[in-house]
């Protein structure tokens, strides 16, 4: 692999590092908690009571679906036989080599077999433009490590905010905690008592980018939308819309099929007051009572409601859930004004997390730009 437009000389990996697979370990010796981390072909596997290495090394996954993944490790750890331990030679900075190996996208060299894997011998023959001055290597590594620290701290903050949101929702959406000014008793309903059901229709992948009419396809309920639809990833033509299901404000879209019972029936509410279109394999719920869609969409995805959906899922390889099963789902909820107040809290949480996620993407883009400049020598630090 040759990095384009680099001023650094092409260097074989064997000239700057040595590589060796770790040691075998049985699954029984790996636990969820322990003194020393244990790394395998797909990264961290768990923890052990013993270690194979002590110091700073780069680990490369040797076998598994994620082979070629790169991890920088310091301290005492256990490297299994499915991980490659990369040790620097005298004039090489090992943290710098972590960024080099990451940039090389080593997974592309995995050999086809039942179990994807990398050959240490072949990896050592690969070339990459590398500065010969170790001080420059270290300076590059430190600059990239700084942006990595920013990314890591932001990821931790996002996870913390999500956990706080989940805990708050668990209290607010069960009535265990009430917002100031609300004390009326919540009422319990079957979902079928609150509205009617219909089916989505049409919209293939090929049709999902044929026009400017916003649409939701069932797979997007798993991958793009959380609780309520904030933006649209499919836009269809008027011709396609003729055979699709028209939905609008307050409608709830349920995924009618999926891979697991645990996720079957995941849903998102429509918060737009314009016409939207729902594709096939979606169950559409239209409320006949006044509800806040942000409140209701979030409520219907809470674990205690999702459990009811999973119990009603049918099938093994592909799981399905039907309107008659969804109609039996039991929910408790307050009057509309309390729903509105809870929805405002939900939206504030989501807006804050969304802004942090946008900031994270920006930092990740900055890192990619820095790697392009620093690892090619277009910007010199020393």
N, C-alpha and C positions, 0 to 999 in steps of 0.2 A: 504494500500500500504506500503510495507516494503522496505526500501532502503538497498541494499546489502552491506555487509562488512563495516558497520558503527560502530564506537566505541561509538556513542552517544546513550542514552537510548530511546527506543520507547516511544513516547508521544502522547496522544490524542490531536487533535487540540483544543478540548473544554477546555483543561487545560491551554492553552497559549493564546487563542484569543476568542473573542465573534464575532458572525456574525449576521447581520440583513439586510433585504432587505431595499432598499431606498424608497422614496416616489413617488407616482404617479404624472405624469405630462402630460399635453396634448401636442400634436404635435405643436399646434399653439403657444405655449409658448417657443418653441425651435427655435432659429434662427441661421443663419450662422455666425453671429457676435454678441458679447455681452460681458457682464462684467464677468460672471462666467461660467466655462465649465460645461456641463451636460453629465453625463456618463450613459450608458444603458447596455444592455446585450452584445452588440458587441463592447464596448469601447466608445470612444467619440462620442456623437450624435450631439453636437452643443453647443450653449450658451444660457444662460438665464439671467434674471435680478435679480433672487433671488438665495439663496444657502441653502443647508441643513446641510453642515458640514464645519468646519473650523479647520484645523490641518493636521496631517499626517496619512494617512490611506492606506490600501490596498483594491482595489476593484476587485471583481470577477464577471464576467458575469454570471447571473443566468439563463437567457433565450435567445434563439436565436441560430443561426447556429454556432456562435463562443463562446457559453457558456463555462465557464471555463477559459476564457482569464483573465490575471492578469495585473493590472495596479497600480503602486504606485502613489499616489496623495498627494500633499502638498498644503495648502492654503484653500481658500474658493471654494466650488464646489457644484453642485447639483447631488445627486445620485438618479436615477429613480428607480421605483419598480422592474426593470429588472436587477439591479445591487445589489450585496451583498457587504455591507460595513464591512470590517474586522477591528476590534478594538483590540489592544494588551492588555493583562493583565499585571500586575505590572512588572514582571521580563522578559518581552518579548520585543525584538526590532522589530518594525513593518516593517522596511525596510528588515531585515533579513527574516521575514515571507513572504515577497513578493517573494523572491527567492525560499523559500521552496514551496510555493503554485504553483509557475511556474514549479518547478521540479516535482511536483506531477502529472502534466498533468491531471488536473481536468475534462477536457472534456470527459475522458473515463468513468466518473461516471454519465454522462447525461442519463436521463431516456427517453426511446423511446416513442414518441408521435408525434402528428402533429407538435408541437413546442418543440424542444429539451430543456430540462431544468434540473437544479440541485436542490436537496433538501438540505436546510441549515442544517436540523437535521441530515441527513446522512453524510454531509461533516464534521460536528463536531465530528463524531464518528471515522473518519479516523485517522490513526496513522502515525507518521513520526519520525525518529531519530533526536532529537533536543538537542543541548548543553544546559545545565542548567544554565550556566554562561552567563548573559546578555552581559557582556563585550566581551566575545568571539563571541556572535551573532553579536554585533555591528562591531567588527573587520572584520568578514567575509563579512558582508554587505558592509562595506567601500571598501574592496578589489574588490568585484564584481562590486560595483558602479563605481570604477575607470575604469575598462575595458568597462563598459556600456557607460561611457562618451566618451571614445575613439571611440567606435562603432558609437555613436550618431553623433559625430563631423565628422566622416568620411562619414556617410550617408548624412549629410547636404552638405558636400563638393561635393559628387557625384551628388546630386540634383542640386547644383549650376552649376557644369560643364555641366550637361545635358541642363540646361536652357540657358547657354551661347552658347552651340552648336546649340540649336534649333533657337535661335535668329540670330546667324551668318548664319545658313543655309537658314533661311527665306530671308535674304538679298542676299546671294551669288547665291542661286538657282532661284531667280526671276530676277536677273540682276540689282536689286536696288543698290547693292554695287559691284564694280568691283575690282578685284585684280590688283596690279600695273602692268602696261605694256599691259593691255587689254582694247581695246575700240571699237572693231568691233561689229556691230549690231547682236543681236541674231535673229535666224530664228524660225518660228513657223511651227509645223507639226502636222498632225494626226499620231497617233502611227502606224496605218496601212501603212503609207507611208515610215516608217523607217525599216520595216522588215516583217516577216511572223509568223504565229501562228500555233501551233500544240498542241496535248494533251499528258499529261503524261499517264502512264499505269501501272497497277499492284502495287506490293509491299504492302502486308498486314503487319500488326503488327508482325505476326508470322515470316514473311520472312525478317524483317528488321535487323536481327542480325544473318544472315546465312553464311556470307562470309567476304571478305575484299574489295569489290568494293564499293566505297562511293556512297551514295544515299541521296535524299531528299524526305520526305513524306509531304503531304500537311499540316497536322497538325503542323509540325515543322515550317512552315512559320509563324504561329501565336505565337509559344512558344519558338523557339530556334534561329531563324535567324532574324537579323535586317538589312535591306537594301542590304547587300551582305553576302554571305556564308563564314564564317571564319573557321568553322570546321564542321565535319559531325557526326551525331548522329545515322545514319543507315548505315549498311554495308551489302551488299547482295552477294549471291553466283552467280556464272556464269550462273547457270540454271535460277535463278530468273531474271537475267539481260537480258536473251533472250526475255522476254516479257515486259520489262520496256523500257521507253523512254530514249535514250541516249542524254545527253546535254553536253555542254562544254563552254569554255571561252566566256563571253559576253552575253550568254543566260540569259533571265529574266524569273523567275518562279513565276507565279501568283496563289494564292489560289483561286480555282474556286467556292468554297462553304464555307459557314461560318454561324455563328449565328446571326450576325447583318449586316445591310447595311453599317454602319459606318466603318466596318473593311473589308468588302468584297474586294477581289482582292489585298490584301496586298502581297507584292512581295519581292524577294531577287535575286540579281544578282550572277551569277557564275563567280568567279575570278580565278579559276583553269584552267590550260591549258591541263589538263588530261580529260579523259572521266568520267562523272558523270551520275547518273541515276535518273530520276524523276518518282515518283509514280503517281497513279491515282488522280483525282480531282485537277490536276494542269494544267494550261494553260501555254504552253511554247512559249515565244517570242524570235525569233532569228533575231537579227539585220542584215540588209543588208548594213548598212552604218557603218563607223568607229565611235564607241562611247567608252567612258571610262565606264566600268561596275560599278565601285564604284559611280561615278557621277550619272549615269543613274538610278541605283537601288535606290539611295537616293532620287533623284528627283521624281521618280514615287510613293514614299511613302509620299511625302510632303502633308500637309493638303489640299492645293489648287488643287492637282491632285487627292488625295483620295476622295475629294468631288465629282469629276466627276464620279469616280467608284461607289460611294454609290448611286448616282442618277440613275445609270444603273443596279443596283442590282435588282434581281427578286425573289419574294417569301417572305414568312413571317416567319414561324417556321424555315425553312432552306433557306438561301439566296444564290442565284447562280449568277455568271456572266460568260458570254460567250465571245469567241474570237471576234465575230463581234461587240460586245459592247465595248470591250477593244480597238479595232482598231479605234474607233471614239474619244478616249481620245486625247485631245489637249495639246501639250507641247511646250515650247520654250526653246531653248538651244544654246550655243555658239559653236564655232569651237572646234576641238579636243584638240588643245593645251591649251585652257582656261578650257576645261573640266578636263584635266589632272591636272592643277594647283588647281582647286577647289577640285578635288578628293584627292589631297595630304593634303589639310586642313581638309577634312572630316576624313581621315585616322588618322591624328595626334590627332584629338579630340577623335576618337573611341579608339585608342591605350591608350591614357591617362586615359580615363574612365574605360577601361578594366583592367588596372593595379590597379586602385583604388578599383575596384570591387573584384579583387583577394586579395588585402590587407584586404578588409572588411571580406571576407570569412575566412581569416587566423585569424583575431581578434575574429570572432564568434566561431571558433574552439578553440581558446585559452580560451574563456569564458567557453565553455562547459567543457573543461579539468579542469579549476579552480573550477567549480561547483562540479565536481566529487570528486576532492581532498578535497575541503574545507567543503562541506556539509556531507562528510562521516567522517571527522576528520583524514584522512590519512596525511593531512598537518594541523598543528596547528599554529595559529597566536598568541595565548596568552599562 
